[in-house]
Amino acid sequence: MQTILGAGGVIGADLAKELSKYTDKIRLVSRNPGKVNNTDELFPADLSDPSTVDKAIEGSDVVFLVVGFEYNINVWRKTWPALVRSVIDACKKYKAKLVFFDNVYMYDRDYLWHMTEESPIRPTSKKGEVRAQIAQMIMDEVRKRNLTALIARSADFCGTKNNIMVEVVYKNFMKGKKANWIADVNKKHSLTFTEDAARGTAILGNTPDAFNQVWHLPTIKTPLTGKEWIGLMAKEIQKKPAYMVLPIWMMSALGLFMPFMKELKEMAYQYNRDYFFDSSKFEKRFNYIPVTAEEAIRLTVDRLANK
């Protein structure tokens, strides 16, 4: 049994599709799970309850933790450490392997210009502190040989909602407005296409020697500048590539109307410097070629148009 905790999240459905290549025993766990594959087992659950987490994991060989909580620091502080502790305890109890889907918030901001699995951990944001804490919880158990686990990290997403390319580029264009970018439109910024992220996560979870280490998930190889990303989106949907750069100080004001912006403000340092996410370790190990930037934008638009 391979179990997805957070099956209703950003990559849950894509991950379920990918896991069907390895098994027909997939358990989808979320508040209101829906089948992706015909043989999926649905497990409605409130993951804030440790006893429910225990039951959701019971009988699992591999557990994929891909939960996405509300993008709010107070929610993160309350829910993330508690959930990760419950998941660790249940995985240890049932001898299940754990795959934790992570981001890059814990990395030292001075090393964003070239992030690898060895980049220094020095969070400089509140959300980064939470991410560093829960990653440490998992790897401490691995080092003690109490748990078999891996951490799969992704750069910022492209391919689904709740990311800058959709929220303030695509949606703005579709409303006849200028696209927005944060801080500096001329800095490079890597994006991970969600289907690549899901496929990479499934591959790692089904590769025994991939465990007990950190991996960067396959990411578009050439990081484009904000201006170049905006240009690709404009070309794909046949709009003029007009844009406005949002100074960091303006994000608080916009947060009155867009909570996403208010919470994103402390992460704005990721946009005032080059942000290059290196996934060559994964690509070499699995002979994997991520989608191109052009393909990612085209597929993103197709997905949004068909929802």
Backbone hydrogen bonds in HBPLUS format (Angstrom, degrees):
<---DONOR---> <-ACCEPTOR-->    atom                        ^
c    i                          cat <-CA-CA->   ^        H-A-AA   ^      H-
h    n   atom  resd res      DA  || num        DHA   H-A  angle D-A-AA Bond
n    s   type  num  typ     dist DA aas  dist angle  dist       angle   num
A0061-ASP N   A0001-MET O   2.72 MM  60  5.42 174.4  1.72 152.4 154.2     1
A0062-VAL N   A0001-MET O   3.42 MM  61  6.90 157.5  2.48 148.0 153.3     2
A0002-GLN N   A0025-LYS O   2.96 MM  23  6.34 161.3  1.99 152.7 157.7     3
A0027-ARG N   A0002-GLN O   2.94 MM  25  6.22 158.7  1.99 141.2 147.5     4
A0003-THR N   A0062-VAL O   2.91 MM  59  6.32 162.0  1.94 164.3 166.4     5
A0064-PHE N   A0003-THR O   2.74 MM  61  6.06 170.1  1.75 170.5 174.0     6
A0004-ILE N   A0027-ARG O   2.86 MM  23  6.21 166.8  1.88 177.0 178.1     7
A0029-VAL N   A0004-ILE O   2.95 MM  25  5.87 158.8  1.99 166.6 166.9     8
A0005-LEU N   A0064-PHE O   2.83 MM  59  5.99 162.2  1.86 156.7 162.9     9
A0066-VAL N   A0005-LEU O   2.96 MM  61  5.97 157.8  2.01 160.1 166.9    10
A0006-GLY N   A0029-VAL O   2.87 MM  23  5.89 159.4  1.91 157.6 164.5    11
A0009-GLY N   A0006-GLY O   3.01 MM   3  5.50 162.9  2.04 122.7 124.0    12
A0007-ALA N   A0029-VAL O   3.04 MM  22  5.53 163.2  2.07 137.5 139.7    13
A0015-LEU N   A0011-ILE O   2.82 MM   4  5.91 158.5  1.87 159.4 166.1    14
A0016-ALA N   A0012-GLY O   2.95 MM   4  6.20 155.5  2.01 148.1 154.6    15
A0017-LYS N   A0013-ALA O   3.08 MM   4  6.37 157.2  2.13 150.1 155.5    16
A0018-GLU N   A0014-ASP O   3.07 MM   4  6.35 157.2  2.13 145.6 151.7    17
A0019-LEU N   A0015-LEU O   2.85 MM   4  6.08 156.0  1.90 154.7 161.3    18
A0020-SER N   A0016-ALA O   3.26 MM   4  6.43 135.4  2.47 139.7 149.3    19
A0020-SER N   A0017-LYS O   3.29 MM   3  5.42 137.1  2.48  96.9 108.1    20
A0021-LYS N   A0018-GLU O   3.12 MM   3  5.78 164.7  2.14 115.9 120.8    21
A0022-TYR N   A0019-LEU O   2.85 MM   3  5.41 160.1  1.89 117.7 124.5    22
A0023-THR N   A0019-LEU O   3.08 MM   4  6.35 146.2  2.20 152.3 162.6    23
A0041-GLU N   A0026-ILE O   2.79 MM  15  6.07 171.9  1.79 163.1 165.9    24
A0028-LEU N   A0041-GLU O   2.79 MM  13  6.11 161.9  1.82 168.5 174.6    25
A0043-PHE N   A0028-LEU O   2.89 MM  15  5.88 155.6  1.95 168.8 160.6    26
A0045-ALA N   A0030-SER O   2.82 MM  15  5.42 150.7  1.91 124.9 132.5    27
A0040-ASP N   A0037-ASN O   3.14 MM   3  5.44 169.4  2.15 116.1 119.0    28
A0049-ASP N   A0046-ASP O   3.22 MM   3  6.14 168.3  2.24 126.0 128.0    29
A0052-THR N   A0049-ASP O   2.97 MM   3  5.31 126.9  2.26 108.6 122.4    30
A0053-VAL N   A0049-ASP O   3.06 MM   4  6.43 155.3  2.12 154.0 161.8    31
A0054-ASP N   A0050-PRO O   2.93 MM   4  6.18 157.5  1.98 147.9 153.8    32
A0055-LYS N   A0051-SER O   3.11 MM   4  6.37 157.0  2.17 140.1 145.3    33
A0056-ALA N   A0052-THR O   2.89 MM   4  6.10 152.2  1.97 148.7 156.9    34
A0057-ILE N   A0053-VAL O   3.04 MM   4  6.24 143.9  2.18 148.7 157.1    35
A0058-GLU N   A0054-ASP O   3.02 MM   4  6.14 138.1  2.20 144.7 156.0    36
A0060-SER N   A0057-ILE O   2.94 MM   3  5.49 151.0  2.02 150.6 149.0    37
A0097-LYS N   A0061-ASP O   2.90 MM  36  6.18 169.8  1.91 146.5 143.2    38
A0063-VAL N   A0097-LYS O   2.73 MM  34  6.04 156.2  1.78 157.5 165.1    39
A0099-VAL N   A0063-VAL O   2.76 MM  36  6.06 158.9  1.81 169.4 169.6    40
A0065-LEU N   A0099-VAL O   2.82 MM  34  6.11 163.1  1.85 163.1 169.0    41
A0101-PHE N   A0065-LEU O   3.07 MM  36  6.08 175.0  2.08 157.1 156.9    42
A0072-ASN N   A0070-GLU O   2.70 MM   2  5.54 130.3  1.95 114.3  98.0    43
A0075-VAL N   A0072-ASN O   3.06 MM   3  5.34 118.7  2.45 104.6 119.3    44
A0076-TRP N   A0072-ASN O   2.92 MM   4  6.21 162.6  1.95 157.6 163.3    45
A0077-ARG N   A0073-ILE O   2.96 MM   4  6.12 167.2  1.98 152.4 154.6    46
A0078-LYS N   A0074-ASN O   3.27 MM   4  6.35 150.3  2.37 137.2 144.5    47
A0079-THR N   A0075-VAL O   2.89 MM   4  5.95 165.0  1.91 159.6 163.6    48
A0080-TRP N   A0076-TRP O   2.98 MM   4  5.38 153.5  2.05 137.6 146.2    49
A0083-LEU N   A0079-THR O   2.93 MM   4  6.00 161.6  1.96 156.2 161.6    50
A0084-VAL N   A0080-TRP O   2.94 MM   4  6.10 175.1  1.94 165.7 166.9    51
A0085-ARG N   A0081-PRO O   2.98 MM   4  6.10 157.0  2.04 145.2 151.5    52
A0086-SER N   A0082-ALA O   3.07 MM   4  6.31 158.5  2.12 145.1 150.7    53
A0087-VAL N   A0083-LEU O   2.86 MM   4  6.14 159.4  1.90 157.1 163.1    54
A0088-ILE N   A0084-VAL O   2.87 MM   4  6.01 166.9  1.89 152.1 155.8    55
A0089-ASP N   A0085-ARG O   2.98 MM   4  6.13 169.1  2.00 151.2 154.3    56
A0090-ALA N   A0086-SER O   3.02 MM   4  6.21 159.1  2.07 145.7 151.3    57
A0091-CYS N   A0087-VAL O   2.87 MM   4  6.03 162.9  1.90 154.9 160.0    58
A0092-LYS N   A0088-ILE O   2.93 MM   4  6.12 159.5  1.97 154.4 159.8    59
A0093-LYS N   A0089-ASP O   2.99 MM   4  6.13 155.6  2.05 142.1 149.4    60
A0094-TYR N   A0090-ALA O   2.94 MM   4  6.14 159.3  1.98 153.4 157.4    61
A0095-LYS N   A0091-CYS O   2.78 MM   4  5.44 108.2  2.30 135.8 150.6    62
A0096-ALA N   A0091-CYS O   2.91 MM   5  4.68 147.7  2.02 131.6 139.0    63
A0098-LEU N   A0148-THR O   2.96 MM  50  6.40 158.7  2.01 147.7 154.6    64
A0150-LEU N   A0098-LEU O   2.94 MM  52  6.47 141.5  2.09 153.1 165.3    65
A0100-PHE N   A0150-LEU O   2.98 MM  50  6.31 173.7  1.98 162.3 163.6    66
A0152-ALA N   A0100-PHE O   2.84 MM  52  6.04 168.2  1.86 158.2 162.0    67
A0102-ASP N   A0152-ALA O   2.74 MM  50  5.77 171.3  1.75 147.4 150.3    68
A0154-SER N   A0102-ASP O   3.05 MM  52  6.37 143.4  2.19 136.2 142.3    69
A0107-TYR N   A0104-VAL O   3.12 MM   3  5.76 165.1  2.14 121.9 126.3    70
A0122-ARG N   A0106-MET O   2.93 MM  16  5.93 134.1  2.15 152.2 166.3    71
A0108-ASP N   A0120-PRO O   2.95 MM  12  5.65 153.7  2.02 151.8 150.9    72
A0111-TYR N   A0108-ASP O   2.91 MM   3  5.59 165.4  1.93 125.5 129.0    73
A0114-HIS N   A0111-TYR O   3.25 MM   3  5.98 167.1  2.27 117.9 121.4    74
A0276-PHE N   A0112-LEU O   2.83 MM 164  6.22 155.1  1.89 155.9 160.8    75
A0115-MET N   A0276-PHE O   2.79 MM 161  6.06 173.5  1.79 174.3 173.4    76
A0278-ASP N   A0115-MET O   2.94 MM 163  5.71 162.1  1.98 153.6 159.6    77
A0119-SER N   A0116-THR O   3.09 MM   3  5.31 170.1  2.10 113.9 115.7    78
A0129-GLU N   A0125-SER O   3.02 MM   4  6.28 143.9  2.15 142.2 151.1    79
A0130-VAL N   A0126-LYS O   3.27 MM   4  6.65 150.6  2.36 143.2 149.8    80
A0131-ARG N   A0127-LYS O   3.02 MM   4  6.37 162.1  2.06 151.4 156.0    81
A0132-ALA N   A0128-GLY O   2.89 MM   4  6.08 158.1  1.94 149.1 155.1    82
A0133-GLN N   A0129-GLU O   3.01 MM   4  6.13 153.8  2.08 141.0 148.2    83
A0134-ILE N   A0130-VAL O   3.08 MM   4  6.40 162.8  2.11 156.7 159.2    84
A0135-ALA N   A0131-ARG O   3.07 MM   4  6.16 158.3  2.12 147.6 153.8    85
A0136-GLN N   A0132-ALA O   2.97 MM   4  6.04 154.6  2.04 144.2 151.4    86
A0137-MET N   A0133-GLN O   3.00 MM   4  6.29 149.2  2.10 143.0 151.5    87
A0138-ILE N   A0134-ILE O   3.21 MM   4  6.47 156.6  2.27 143.7 148.0    88
A0139-MET N   A0135-ALA O   2.99 MM   4  6.26 174.6  2.00 157.4 158.4    89
A0140-ASP N   A0136-GLN O   2.85 MM   4  5.83 148.2  1.95 148.8 156.3    90
A0142-VAL N   A0138-ILE O   3.11 MM   4  6.47 148.8  2.21 144.0 153.5    91
A0143-ARG N   A0139-MET O   2.88 MM   4  6.08 162.9  1.91 147.7 151.5    92
A0144-LYS N   A0140-ASP O   3.06 MM   4  6.27 143.0  2.20 139.8 149.7    93
A0146-ASN N   A0141-GLU O   2.92 MM   5  5.26 157.5  1.97 166.3 162.3    94
A0145-ARG N   A0142-VAL O   2.85 MM   3  4.91 153.4  1.92 105.3 113.7    95
A0212-ASN N   A0149-ALA O   2.48 MM  63  5.14 149.9  1.57 136.5 148.0    96
A0151-ILE N   A0213-GLN O   3.18 MM  62  6.55 159.0  2.23 144.1 149.9    97
A0215-TRP N   A0151-ILE O   2.79 MM  64  6.16 158.6  1.83 168.0 174.8    98
A0153-ARG N   A0215-TRP O   2.76 MM  62  6.12 171.8  1.76 166.3 167.4    99
A0217-LEU N   A0153-ARG O   2.74 MM  64  5.75 177.0  1.74 168.9 167.8   100
A0192-THR N   A0156-ASP O   2.78 MM  36  5.99 164.4  1.80 160.7 166.2   101
A0158-CYS N   A0192-THR O   2.88 MM  34  5.75 131.7  2.12 147.4 140.5   102
A0194-THR N   A0158-CYS O   2.99 MM  36  6.22 148.1  2.09 157.2 163.9   103
A0166-VAL N   A0163-ASN O   3.12 MM   3  5.63 135.8  2.32 111.5 122.4   104
A0167-GLU N   A0163-ASN O   2.83 MM   4  5.86 169.6  1.84 175.4 171.7   105
A0168-VAL N   A0164-ILE O   3.22 MM   4  5.60 160.5  2.26 131.4 137.4   106
A0170-TYR N   A0165-MET O   2.94 MM   5  6.15 168.2  1.95 144.4 148.2   107
A0171-LYS N   A0166-VAL O   2.95 MM   5  5.92 164.3  1.98 156.0 159.2   108
A0180-ASN N   A0168-VAL O   2.77 MM  12  5.32 161.8  1.81 150.8 156.7   109
A0173-PHE N   A0169-VAL O   3.00 MM   4  6.18 166.3  2.02 156.1 160.0   110
A0174-MET N   A0170-TYR O   2.95 MM   4  6.21 158.9  2.00 153.8 159.9   111
A0175-LYS N   A0171-LYS O   3.09 MM   4  6.28 127.5  2.37 137.2 150.0   112
A0175-LYS N   A0172-ASN O   3.06 MM   3  5.12 137.5  2.25  98.1 110.5   113
A0177-LYS N   A0172-ASN O   2.79 MM   5  4.90 156.9  1.84 155.2 147.1   114
A0176-GLY N   A0173-PHE O   2.96 MM   3  5.08 159.7  2.01 108.2 113.1   115
A0179-ALA N   A0242-ALA O   3.00 MM  63  6.27 163.0  2.03 144.1 139.0   116
A0244-MET N   A0179-ALA O   2.75 MM  65  6.21 142.8  1.89 154.5 166.1   117
A0181-TRP N   A0244-MET O   3.19 MM  63  6.52 142.5  2.34 145.5 147.4   118
A0246-LEU N   A0181-TRP O   2.70 MM  65  5.94 172.3  1.71 164.8 167.0   119
A0184-ASP N   A0182-ILE O   2.68 MM   2  5.93 132.5  1.90 119.5 104.1   120
A0183-ALA N   A0246-LEU O   2.97 MM  63  5.78 167.8  1.99 150.8 146.8   121
A0227-LYS N   A0185-VAL O   2.86 MM  42  5.24 149.3  1.96 155.4 145.5   122
A0275-TYR N   A0188-LYS O   2.85 MM  87  5.78 150.9  1.93 130.2 140.1   123
A0189-HIS N   A0224-LEU O   2.73 MM  35  5.80 154.7  1.79 153.0 154.6   124
A0190-SER N   A0275-TYR O   2.85 MM  85  6.07 150.6  1.93 157.8 167.6   125
A0196-ASP N   A0193-PHE O   3.00 MM   3  5.43 121.5  2.35 110.7 125.0   126
A0197-ALA N   A0193-PHE O   3.02 MM   4  6.34 156.7  2.07 152.0 159.6   127
A0198-ALA N   A0194-THR O   2.89 MM   4  6.14 160.0  1.93 151.9 156.1   128
A0199-ARG N   A0195-GLU O   2.94 MM   4  6.05 164.7  1.96 146.6 151.2   129
A0200-GLY N   A0196-ASP O   2.82 MM   4  5.91 162.3  1.85 150.1 155.6   130
A0201-THR N   A0197-ALA O   2.95 MM   4  6.09 153.7  2.02 144.0 151.3   131
A0202-ALA N   A0198-ALA O   3.00 MM   4  6.25 158.7  2.05 150.3 155.3   132
A0203-ILE N   A0199-ARG O   2.98 MM   4  6.21 159.5  2.02 149.9 155.6   133
A0204-LEU N   A0200-GLY O   3.00 MM   4  6.20 166.9  2.02 151.4 154.4   134
A0205-GLY N   A0201-THR O   3.01 MM   4  6.18 163.8  2.04 148.8 153.3   135
A0206-ASN N   A0203-ILE O   3.15 MM   3  5.31 144.3  2.28 101.2 111.6   136
A0207-THR N   A0204-LEU O   3.15 MM   3  5.18 160.1  2.19 115.4 113.2   137
A0210-ALA N   A0207-THR O   2.90 MM   3  5.47 163.7  1.92 126.5 130.6   138
A0211-PHE N   A0208-PRO O   3.48 MM   3  6.15 173.1  2.48 116.8 118.8   139
A0228-GLU N   A0225-THR O   3.04 MM   3  5.10 118.0  2.44  96.7 111.9   140
A0229-TRP N   A0225-THR O   2.94 MM   4  6.30 158.0  1.99 157.0 163.1   141
A0230-ILE N   A0226-GLY O   2.96 MM   4  6.19 163.1  1.99 153.3 157.6   142
A0231-GLY N   A0227-LYS O   2.98 MM   4  6.15 151.9  2.06 140.1 148.2   143
A0232-LEU N   A0228-GLU O   2.98 MM   4  6.25 152.7  2.06 147.3 153.6   144
A0233-MET N   A0229-TRP O   3.06 MM   4  6.36 163.9  2.09 152.6 156.4   145
A0234-ALA N   A0230-ILE O   2.90 MM   4  6.08 164.4  1.93 152.7 157.4   146
A0235-LYS N   A0231-GLY O   2.97 MM   4  6.09 158.2  2.02 145.2 151.0   147
A0236-GLU N   A0232-LEU O   3.00 MM   4  6.19 157.0  2.06 147.6 153.7   148
A0237-ILE N   A0233-MET O   3.12 MM   4  6.38 154.8  2.18 152.8 158.1   149
A0238-GLN N   A0234-ALA O   2.83 MM   4  5.62 100.5  2.47 136.7 153.9   150
A0239-LYS N   A0234-ALA O   2.78 MM   5  4.68 166.2  1.80 137.3 142.2   151
A0238-GLN N   A0235-LYS O   3.33 MM   3  4.92 158.7  2.38  94.1  99.8   152
A0242-ALA N   A0240-LYS O   2.74 MM   2  5.61 143.8  1.87 102.6  94.1   153
A0250-MET N   A0247-PRO O   2.98 MM   3  5.43 141.3  2.14 110.7 121.4   154
A0251-MET N   A0248-ILE O   3.14 MM   3  5.55 153.8  2.21 110.7 118.1   155
A0254-LEU N   A0250-MET O   3.09 MM   4  6.42 163.5  2.11 155.5 160.3   156
A0255-GLY N   A0251-MET O   2.92 MM   4  5.98 133.6  2.14 134.2 146.5   157
A0256-LEU N   A0253-ALA O   3.15 MM   3  5.72 160.6  2.19 111.7 117.3   158
A0257-PHE N   A0254-LEU O   2.94 MM   3  5.62 151.3  2.02 117.6 125.2   159
A0258-MET N   A0254-LEU O   2.78 MM   4  5.87 149.3  1.87 148.2 157.6   160
A0261-MET N   A0258-MET O   2.82 MM   3  5.50 134.6  2.03 121.7 132.2   161
A0263-GLU N   A0259-PRO O   3.09 MM   4  6.37 163.0  2.12 157.4 160.5   162
A0264-LEU N   A0260-PHE O   3.01 MM   4  6.08 132.9  2.24 134.4 147.7   163
A0265-LYS N   A0261-MET O   3.17 MM   4  6.25 126.0  2.48 143.9 154.3   164
A0267-MET N   A0264-LEU O   2.83 MM   3  5.27 144.9  1.95 113.6 125.2   165
A0268-ALA N   A0265-LYS O   3.00 MM   3  5.13 164.3  2.02 112.3 115.5   166
A0270-GLN N   A0267-MET O   3.01 MM   3  5.98 169.4  2.02 127.2 130.6   167
A0271-TYR N   A0268-ALA O   2.88 MM   3  5.50 165.9  1.90 120.7 125.1   168
A0283-GLU N   A0279-SER O   3.11 MM   4  6.38 171.5  2.12 154.6 157.2   169
A0284-LYS N   A0280-SER O   2.90 MM   4  5.89 163.2  1.93 148.3 151.6   170
A0285-ARG N   A0281-LYS O   3.10 MM   4  6.17 161.4  2.14 142.8 148.5   171
A0286-PHE N   A0282-PHE O   2.95 MM   4  6.03 159.8  1.99 160.0 164.0   172
A0287-ASN N   A0283-GLU O   2.80 MM   4  5.21 107.9  2.33 133.1 145.1   173
A0288-TYR N   A0283-GLU O   3.02 MM   5  4.54 146.5  2.14 120.7 130.5   174
A0296-ALA N   A0292-THR O   2.91 MM   4  6.13 159.4  1.95 151.3 157.3   175
A0297-ILE N   A0293-ALA O   3.04 MM   4  6.29 160.8  2.08 152.9 156.7   176
A0298-ARG N   A0294-GLU O   3.06 MM   4  6.25 164.3  2.08 148.9 153.6   177
A0299-LEU N   A0295-GLU O   2.90 MM   4  6.05 167.5  1.91 155.3 158.5   178
A0300-THR N   A0296-ALA O   2.89 MM   4  5.98 149.6  1.98 142.3 151.4   179
A0301-VAL N   A0297-ILE O   2.99 MM   4  6.19 166.3  2.01 153.1 155.5   180
A0302-ASP N   A0298-ARG O   3.00 MM   4  6.24 156.4  2.06 145.8 152.9   181
A0303-ARG N   A0299-LEU O   2.97 MM   4  6.15 158.7  2.01 145.9 151.1   182
A0304-LEU N   A0300-THR O   2.99 MM   4  6.27 165.5  2.02 155.0 158.5   183
A0305-ALA N   A0301-VAL O   2.91 MM   4  6.02 154.9  1.97 149.5 156.5   184
A0306-ASN N   A0302-ASP O   3.09 MM   4  6.20 138.0  2.28 142.3 152.3   185
A0306-ASN N   A0303-ARG O   3.20 MM   3  5.26 131.4  2.45  96.1 108.7   186
